[in-house]
Structure formats: structure tokens, C-alpha cells
């Protein structure tokens, strides 16, 4: 994902994105 995944998804998914 191009945008900040941390604010859109869970911290755990931050690495998975």
C-alpha cells in the first residue's frame, strides 16, 4: 500500500500490507 497503513489498518497488518 502506498498510503500510511498504520492509520488505516491495525499495527499487525502494517507489515503485511
N, C-alpha and C positions, 0 to 999 in steps of 0.2 A: 504494500500500500504506500502511496506517495505522501498522504497526509499523516499528521500525528495520530498514530493508532492508540497511543496511551490514553488520550482523552475521549476516544471513540469506542475503544474496546477495553477489555479487562487487562490488567498488568500481565497476566499469564499468557494472554493471546498476543501480547506485544512482540514476542519473539517469533510466534507462529505466523504472524502476518507477513 
